Amino acid sequence: MSTQPLAKDSPVRTPGYDATNDRDGFEEFVHAAGDRIHRAAVLLCGDHHLAEDLTQSTFTKVYAAWPAVSGADSPIAYTRKVLLRTFLSHRRLRRSAEWPVQTVPEARAEEPDPGTRLDLLAALRRLPPPDRAVLVLRYWEDLSVARSAELLGIRETTCRARSARALARLRALLPDLTDSDLEDPS
């Protein structure tokens, strides 16, 4: 039994397996999509510990609705939307009053310049949560304007304007970086 690789908004399915009658399908889904959702959470919040909490909360909510989610066209899209709403809700309610003095994200050895990654994460943290969310969806998750707008609950024109404004703010925070420095190394 093997899972198919995740493509953009593709469903995670195993041939000949009906996950709607078995909660084990959820475990298989988490194994297939967990890293991708966690990376998006790290980009959204900029803190590995909070990202782990957001990822766990997201999968808890998805598990509660798993029979319906597993039968959907794209369980990963549903999960991404739950993550986004959980992040925005957390920011809005400001549940965490703790702010670390210094955050050091774990860098993978194969990345060309960990300093650039740290600068980018720090600059992302300085953006307002809605701007951060639109940048992560549009440029990290590589979603279309229409799909990003749908997930954010805004119009496409608003999504395009917010993307442009957020990129301008990010570039102002990182004047020494070129567009090639901002590309995903993997």
Rosetta constraint file for C-alpha pairs under 8 A:
AtomPair CA 1 CA 14 HARMONIC 6.79 0.50
AtomPair CA 1 CA 15 HARMONIC 7.76 0.50
AtomPair CA 2 CA 14 HARMONIC 6.16 0.50
AtomPair CA 3 CA 12 HARMONIC 6.83 0.50
AtomPair CA 3 CA 13 HARMONIC 6.23 0.50
AtomPair CA 3 CA 14 HARMONIC 5.24 0.50
AtomPair CA 3 CA 28 HARMONIC 7.81 0.50
AtomPair CA 3 CA 32 HARMONIC 6.94 0.50
AtomPair CA 4 CA 12 HARMONIC 6.43 0.50
AtomPair CA 4 CA 13 HARMONIC 6.56 0.50
AtomPair CA 4 CA 14 HARMONIC 6.86 0.50
AtomPair CA 5 CA 12 HARMONIC 7.74 0.50
AtomPair CA 5 CA 32 HARMONIC 7.63 0.50
AtomPair CA 6 CA 10 HARMONIC 6.20 0.50
AtomPair CA 6 CA 11 HARMONIC 7.54 0.50
AtomPair CA 6 CA 12 HARMONIC 6.73 0.50
AtomPair CA 6 CA 32 HARMONIC 7.51 0.50
AtomPair CA 6 CA 33 HARMONIC 7.41 0.50
AtomPair CA 8 CA 142 HARMONIC 7.98 0.50
AtomPair CA 8 CA 143 HARMONIC 7.65 0.50
AtomPair CA 9 CA 74 HARMONIC 5.96 0.50
AtomPair CA 9 CA 76 HARMONIC 6.12 0.50
AtomPair CA 9 CA 77 HARMONIC 5.48 0.50
AtomPair CA 10 CA 73 HARMONIC 7.81 0.50
AtomPair CA 10 CA 74 HARMONIC 5.63 0.50
AtomPair CA 10 CA 76 HARMONIC 7.09 0.50
AtomPair CA 10 CA 77 HARMONIC 7.94 0.50
AtomPair CA 11 CA 73 HARMONIC 6.04 0.50
AtomPair CA 11 CA 74 HARMONIC 4.20 0.50
AtomPair CA 11 CA 75 HARMONIC 5.72 0.50
AtomPair CA 11 CA 76 HARMONIC 6.40 0.50
AtomPair CA 12 CA 29 HARMONIC 6.50 0.50
AtomPair CA 12 CA 32 HARMONIC 7.42 0.50
AtomPair CA 12 CA 74 HARMONIC 7.28 0.50
AtomPair CA 12 CA 75 HARMONIC 6.84 0.50
AtomPair CA 12 CA 76 HARMONIC 7.19 0.50
AtomPair CA 13 CA 17 HARMONIC 7.64 0.50
AtomPair CA 18 CA 22 HARMONIC 7.29 0.50
AtomPair CA 18 CA 25 HARMONIC 7.78 0.50
AtomPair CA 19 CA 23 HARMONIC 6.77 0.50
AtomPair CA 19 CA 24 HARMONIC 7.15 0.50
AtomPair CA 19 CA 25 HARMONIC 4.57 0.50
AtomPair CA 19 CA 26 HARMONIC 7.33 0.50
AtomPair CA 19 CA 67 HARMONIC 7.73 0.50
AtomPair CA 19 CA 70 HARMONIC 6.30 0.50
AtomPair CA 19 CA 71 HARMONIC 7.88 0.50
AtomPair CA 20 CA 25 HARMONIC 7.57 0.50
AtomPair CA 20 CA 66 HARMONIC 7.60 0.50
AtomPair CA 20 CA 67 HARMONIC 5.01 0.50
AtomPair CA 20 CA 68 HARMONIC 7.57 0.50
AtomPair CA 20 CA 70 HARMONIC 5.90 0.50
AtomPair CA 20 CA 71 HARMONIC 6.39 0.50
AtomPair CA 21 CA 67 HARMONIC 7.35 0.50
AtomPair CA 22 CA 26 HARMONIC 7.97 0.50
AtomPair CA 23 CA 27 HARMONIC 7.21 0.50
AtomPair CA 23 CA 66 HARMONIC 7.61 0.50
AtomPair CA 24 CA 28 HARMONIC 6.44 0.50
AtomPair CA 25 CA 29 HARMONIC 6.14 0.50
AtomPair CA 25 CA 70 HARMONIC 7.93 0.50
AtomPair CA 26 CA 30 HARMONIC 6.17 0.50
AtomPair CA 26 CA 63 HARMONIC 6.90 0.50
AtomPair CA 26 CA 66 HARMONIC 6.94 0.50
AtomPair CA 26 CA 70 HARMONIC 7.84 0.50
AtomPair CA 27 CA 31 HARMONIC 6.30 0.50
AtomPair CA 28 CA 32 HARMONIC 6.31 0.50
AtomPair CA 29 CA 33 HARMONIC 5.96 0.50
AtomPair CA 29 CA 34 HARMONIC 7.70 0.50
AtomPair CA 30 CA 34 HARMONIC 4.83 0.50
AtomPair CA 30 CA 59 HARMONIC 7.74 0.50
AtomPair CA 31 CA 35 HARMONIC 7.81 0.50
AtomPair CA 33 CA 37 HARMONIC 6.24 0.50
AtomPair CA 33 CA 76 HARMONIC 7.05 0.50
AtomPair CA 34 CA 38 HARMONIC 6.07 0.50
AtomPair CA 35 CA 39 HARMONIC 6.08 0.50
AtomPair CA 36 CA 40 HARMONIC 6.36 0.50
AtomPair CA 37 CA 41 HARMONIC 6.21 0.50
AtomPair CA 37 CA 55 HARMONIC 6.74 0.50
AtomPair CA 37 CA 79 HARMONIC 7.87 0.50
AtomPair CA 37 CA 80 HARMONIC 6.83 0.50
AtomPair CA 37 CA 83 HARMONIC 7.67 0.50
AtomPair CA 38 CA 42 HARMONIC 6.21 0.50
AtomPair CA 38 CA 51 HARMONIC 6.43 0.50
AtomPair CA 38 CA 52 HARMONIC 6.77 0.50
AtomPair CA 38 CA 55 HARMONIC 5.73 0.50
AtomPair CA 39 CA 43 HARMONIC 6.33 0.50
AtomPair CA 40 CA 44 HARMONIC 6.16 0.50
AtomPair CA 40 CA 136 HARMONIC 7.04 0.50
AtomPair CA 40 CA 140 HARMONIC 7.72 0.50
AtomPair CA 40 CA 141 HARMONIC 7.52 0.50
AtomPair CA 41 CA 45 HARMONIC 6.17 0.50
AtomPair CA 41 CA 46 HARMONIC 7.85 0.50
AtomPair CA 41 CA 51 HARMONIC 4.88 0.50
AtomPair CA 41 CA 52 HARMONIC 7.68 0.50
AtomPair CA 41 CA 54 HARMONIC 6.67 0.50
AtomPair CA 41 CA 55 HARMONIC 6.63 0.50
AtomPair CA 41 CA 83 HARMONIC 7.21 0.50
AtomPair CA 41 CA 87 HARMONIC 7.84 0.50
AtomPair CA 42 CA 46 HARMONIC 5.07 0.50
AtomPair CA 42 CA 47 HARMONIC 5.88 0.50
AtomPair CA 42 CA 48 HARMONIC 5.72 0.50
AtomPair CA 42 CA 50 HARMONIC 7.82 0.50
AtomPair CA 42 CA 51 HARMONIC 4.96 0.50
AtomPair CA 43 CA 121 HARMONIC 7.05 0.50
AtomPair CA 43 CA 124 HARMONIC 7.63 0.50
AtomPair CA 43 CA 136 HARMONIC 6.64 0.50
AtomPair CA 44 CA 51 HARMONIC 7.99 0.50
AtomPair CA 44 CA 87 HARMONIC 7.37 0.50
AtomPair CA 44 CA 124 HARMONIC 7.94 0.50
AtomPair CA 44 CA 129 HARMONIC 7.65 0.50
AtomPair CA 44 CA 132 HARMONIC 6.24 0.50
AtomPair CA 44 CA 133 HARMONIC 6.12 0.50
AtomPair CA 44 CA 136 HARMONIC 6.66 0.50
AtomPair CA 45 CA 50 HARMONIC 6.97 0.50
AtomPair CA 45 CA 51 HARMONIC 6.43 0.50
AtomPair CA 45 CA 87 HARMONIC 7.47 0.50
AtomPair CA 45 CA 125 HARMONIC 6.78 0.50
AtomPair CA 46 CA 51 HARMONIC 7.55 0.50
AtomPair CA 46 CA 121 HARMONIC 5.95 0.50
AtomPair CA 46 CA 122 HARMONIC 7.30 0.50
AtomPair CA 46 CA 124 HARMONIC 7.27 0.50
AtomPair CA 46 CA 125 HARMONIC 5.84 0.50
AtomPair CA 47 CA 51 HARMONIC 5.93 0.50
AtomPair CA 47 CA 103 HARMONIC 7.21 0.50
AtomPair CA 47 CA 105 HARMONIC 7.28 0.50
AtomPair CA 48 CA 52 HARMONIC 6.17 0.50
AtomPair CA 48 CA 105 HARMONIC 6.72 0.50
AtomPair CA 49 CA 53 HARMONIC 6.46 0.50
AtomPair CA 50 CA 54 HARMONIC 6.10 0.50
AtomPair CA 51 CA 55 HARMONIC 5.96 0.50
AtomPair CA 52 CA 56 HARMONIC 6.08 0.50
AtomPair CA 53 CA 57 HARMONIC 6.08 0.50
AtomPair CA 54 CA 58 HARMONIC 5.96 0.50
AtomPair CA 54 CA 83 HARMONIC 6.87 0.50
AtomPair CA 54 CA 86 HARMONIC 6.78 0.50
AtomPair CA 54 CA 87 HARMONIC 6.70 0.50
AtomPair CA 55 CA 59 HARMONIC 6.19 0.50
AtomPair CA 55 CA 83 HARMONIC 6.96 0.50
AtomPair CA 56 CA 60 HARMONIC 6.07 0.50
AtomPair CA 57 CA 61 HARMONIC 6.27 0.50
AtomPair CA 57 CA 86 HARMONIC 7.56 0.50
AtomPair CA 58 CA 62 HARMONIC 6.21 0.50
AtomPair CA 58 CA 79 HARMONIC 6.95 0.50
AtomPair CA 58 CA 82 HARMONIC 5.91 0.50
AtomPair CA 58 CA 83 HARMONIC 5.31 0.50
AtomPair CA 58 CA 86 HARMONIC 6.83 0.50
AtomPair CA 59 CA 63 HARMONIC 5.89 0.50
AtomPair CA 59 CA 79 HARMONIC 7.47 0.50
AtomPair CA 60 CA 64 HARMONIC 6.36 0.50
AtomPair CA 61 CA 65 HARMONIC 6.65 0.50
AtomPair CA 61 CA 82 HARMONIC 7.59 0.50
AtomPair CA 62 CA 66 HARMONIC 5.67 0.50
AtomPair CA 62 CA 69 HARMONIC 7.18 0.50
AtomPair CA 62 CA 79 HARMONIC 6.52 0.50
AtomPair CA 62 CA 82 HARMONIC 7.58 0.50
AtomPair CA 65 CA 69 HARMONIC 6.02 0.50
AtomPair CA 66 CA 70 HARMONIC 5.63 0.50
AtomPair CA 67 CA 71 HARMONIC 6.66 0.50
AtomPair CA 68 CA 72 HARMONIC 6.57 0.50
AtomPair CA 69 CA 75 HARMONIC 5.61 0.50
AtomPair CA 69 CA 78 HARMONIC 7.19 0.50
AtomPair CA 70 CA 75 HARMONIC 5.99 0.50
AtomPair CA 71 CA 75 HARMONIC 7.87 0.50
AtomPair CA 74 CA 78 HARMONIC 6.63 0.50
AtomPair CA 75 CA 79 HARMONIC 6.12 0.50
AtomPair CA 76 CA 80 HARMONIC 6.03 0.50
AtomPair CA 77 CA 81 HARMONIC 6.23 0.50
AtomPair CA 78 CA 82 HARMONIC 6.27 0.50
AtomPair CA 79 CA 83 HARMONIC 6.17 0.50
AtomPair CA 80 CA 84 HARMONIC 6.20 0.50
AtomPair CA 81 CA 85 HARMONIC 6.17 0.50
AtomPair CA 81 CA 151 HARMONIC 5.76 0.50
AtomPair CA 82 CA 86 HARMONIC 5.97 0.50
AtomPair CA 83 CA 87 HARMONIC 6.08 0.50
AtomPair CA 84 CA 88 HARMONIC 6.19 0.50
AtomPair CA 84 CA 133 HARMONIC 7.32 0.50
AtomPair CA 84 CA 151 HARMONIC 7.79 0.50
AtomPair CA 84 CA 152 HARMONIC 7.80 0.50
AtomPair CA 85 CA 89 HARMONIC 5.91 0.50
AtomPair CA 86 CA 90 HARMONIC 6.03 0.50
AtomPair CA 87 CA 91 HARMONIC 6.23 0.50
AtomPair CA 88 CA 92 HARMONIC 6.00 0.50
AtomPair CA 88 CA 129 HARMONIC 6.86 0.50
AtomPair CA 88 CA 130 HARMONIC 7.66 0.50
AtomPair CA 89 CA 93 HARMONIC 6.06 0.50
AtomPair CA 90 CA 94 HARMONIC 5.77 0.50
AtomPair CA 90 CA 95 HARMONIC 6.24 0.50
AtomPair CA 91 CA 95 HARMONIC 7.52 0.50
AtomPair CA 91 CA 129 HARMONIC 7.20 0.50
AtomPair CA 104 CA 118 HARMONIC 7.81 0.50
AtomPair CA 105 CA 118 HARMONIC 7.25 0.50
AtomPair CA 107 CA 111 HARMONIC 7.33 0.50
AtomPair CA 107 CA 114 HARMONIC 6.28 0.50
AtomPair CA 111 CA 185 HARMONIC 6.53 0.50
AtomPair CA 112 CA 185 HARMONIC 7.69 0.50
AtomPair CA 113 CA 117 HARMONIC 6.79 0.50
AtomPair CA 114 CA 118 HARMONIC 6.18 0.50
AtomPair CA 115 CA 119 HARMONIC 6.09 0.50
AtomPair CA 116 CA 120 HARMONIC 6.08 0.50
AtomPair CA 116 CA 181 HARMONIC 7.31 0.50
AtomPair CA 117 CA 121 HARMONIC 6.12 0.50
AtomPair CA 118 CA 122 HARMONIC 6.03 0.50
AtomPair CA 119 CA 123 HARMONIC 6.08 0.50
AtomPair CA 119 CA 174 HARMONIC 7.58 0.50
AtomPair CA 120 CA 124 HARMONIC 6.08 0.50
AtomPair CA 120 CA 174 HARMONIC 7.54 0.50
AtomPair CA 120 CA 182 HARMONIC 7.78 0.50
AtomPair CA 121 CA 125 HARMONIC 6.22 0.50
AtomPair CA 122 CA 126 HARMONIC 6.53 0.50
AtomPair CA 123 CA 127 HARMONIC 6.79 0.50
AtomPair CA 123 CA 170 HARMONIC 6.39 0.50
AtomPair CA 123 CA 173 HARMONIC 6.12 0.50
AtomPair CA 123 CA 174 HARMONIC 7.18 0.50
AtomPair CA 124 CA 132 HARMONIC 6.16 0.50
AtomPair CA 124 CA 170 HARMONIC 7.06 0.50
AtomPair CA 125 CA 132 HARMONIC 7.63 0.50
AtomPair CA 127 CA 131 HARMONIC 6.21 0.50
AtomPair CA 127 CA 132 HARMONIC 5.88 0.50
AtomPair CA 127 CA 166 HARMONIC 7.52 0.50
AtomPair CA 127 CA 169 HARMONIC 7.58 0.50
AtomPair CA 127 CA 170 HARMONIC 7.53 0.50
AtomPair CA 128 CA 132 HARMONIC 6.19 0.50
AtomPair CA 129 CA 133 HARMONIC 5.96 0.50
AtomPair CA 130 CA 134 HARMONIC 6.29 0.50
AtomPair CA 131 CA 135 HARMONIC 6.28 0.50
AtomPair CA 131 CA 162 HARMONIC 6.43 0.50
AtomPair CA 131 CA 163 HARMONIC 7.03 0.50
AtomPair CA 131 CA 165 HARMONIC 7.96 0.50
AtomPair CA 131 CA 166 HARMONIC 5.30 0.50
AtomPair CA 132 CA 136 HARMONIC 6.19 0.50
AtomPair CA 132 CA 166 HARMONIC 7.34 0.50
AtomPair CA 133 CA 137 HARMONIC 6.17 0.50
AtomPair CA 134 CA 138 HARMONIC 5.91 0.50
AtomPair CA 134 CA 148 HARMONIC 6.92 0.50
AtomPair CA 134 CA 152 HARMONIC 7.72 0.50
AtomPair CA 134 CA 159 HARMONIC 7.14 0.50
AtomPair CA 134 CA 162 HARMONIC 7.17 0.50
AtomPair CA 134 CA 163 HARMONIC 6.09 0.50
AtomPair CA 134 CA 166 HARMONIC 7.94 0.50
AtomPair CA 135 CA 139 HARMONIC 5.57 0.50
AtomPair CA 135 CA 140 HARMONIC 7.08 0.50
AtomPair CA 135 CA 163 HARMONIC 6.24 0.50
AtomPair CA 135 CA 166 HARMONIC 6.99 0.50
AtomPair CA 135 CA 167 HARMONIC 7.43 0.50
AtomPair CA 136 CA 140 HARMONIC 4.82 0.50
AtomPair CA 136 CA 141 HARMONIC 6.15 0.50
AtomPair CA 137 CA 141 HARMONIC 4.90 0.50
AtomPair CA 137 CA 142 HARMONIC 6.32 0.50
AtomPair CA 137 CA 143 HARMONIC 5.82 0.50
AtomPair CA 137 CA 148 HARMONIC 5.98 0.50
AtomPair CA 138 CA 142 HARMONIC 4.98 0.50
AtomPair CA 138 CA 143 HARMONIC 4.96 0.50
AtomPair CA 138 CA 144 HARMONIC 6.44 0.50
AtomPair CA 138 CA 145 HARMONIC 6.90 0.50
AtomPair CA 138 CA 148 HARMONIC 6.46 0.50
AtomPair CA 138 CA 163 HARMONIC 7.74 0.50
AtomPair CA 139 CA 143 HARMONIC 7.21 0.50
AtomPair CA 140 CA 184 HARMONIC 7.62 0.50
AtomPair CA 143 CA 147 HARMONIC 6.10 0.50
AtomPair CA 143 CA 148 HARMONIC 6.04 0.50
AtomPair CA 144 CA 148 HARMONIC 6.05 0.50
AtomPair CA 145 CA 149 HARMONIC 5.95 0.50
AtomPair CA 145 CA 156 HARMONIC 6.10 0.50
AtomPair CA 145 CA 159 HARMONIC 6.56 0.50
AtomPair CA 145 CA 160 HARMONIC 6.73 0.50
AtomPair CA 146 CA 150 HARMONIC 6.16 0.50
AtomPair CA 146 CA 156 HARMONIC 5.72 0.50
AtomPair CA 147 CA 151 HARMONIC 6.24 0.50
AtomPair CA 148 CA 152 HARMONIC 6.12 0.50
AtomPair CA 148 CA 159 HARMONIC 7.24 0.50
AtomPair CA 149 CA 153 HARMONIC 5.83 0.50
AtomPair CA 149 CA 154 HARMONIC 5.05 0.50
AtomPair CA 149 CA 155 HARMONIC 5.72 0.50
AtomPair CA 149 CA 156 HARMONIC 5.34 0.50
AtomPair CA 149 CA 158 HARMONIC 7.82 0.50
AtomPair CA 149 CA 159 HARMONIC 5.53 0.50
AtomPair CA 150 CA 154 HARMONIC 6.43 0.50
AtomPair CA 150 CA 155 HARMONIC 7.53 0.50
AtomPair CA 154 CA 158 HARMONIC 6.38 0.50
AtomPair CA 154 CA 159 HARMONIC 6.62 0.50
AtomPair CA 155 CA 159 HARMONIC 6.25 0.50
AtomPair CA 156 CA 160 HARMONIC 6.18 0.50
AtomPair CA 157 CA 161 HARMONIC 6.15 0.50
AtomPair CA 158 CA 162 HARMONIC 5.93 0.50
AtomPair CA 159 CA 163 HARMONIC 5.97 0.50
AtomPair CA 160 CA 164 HARMONIC 6.22 0.50
AtomPair CA 161 CA 165 HARMONIC 6.11 0.50
AtomPair CA 162 CA 166 HARMONIC 5.85 0.50
AtomPair CA 163 CA 167 HARMONIC 6.03 0.50
AtomPair CA 164 CA 168 HARMONIC 6.15 0.50
AtomPair CA 165 CA 169 HARMONIC 6.23 0.50
AtomPair CA 166 CA 170 HARMONIC 6.08 0.50
AtomPair CA 167 CA 171 HARMONIC 6.02 0.50
AtomPair CA 168 CA 172 HARMONIC 6.12 0.50
AtomPair CA 169 CA 173 HARMONIC 6.29 0.50
AtomPair CA 170 CA 174 HARMONIC 6.21 0.50
AtomPair CA 171 CA 175 HARMONIC 5.61 0.50
AtomPair CA 171 CA 177 HARMONIC 7.66 0.50
AtomPair CA 177 CA 181 HARMONIC 5.95 0.50
AtomPair CA 177 CA 182 HARMONIC 7.34 0.50
AtomPair CA 178 CA 182 HARMONIC 6.90 0.50
AtomPair CA 179 CA 183 HARMONIC 6.82 0.50
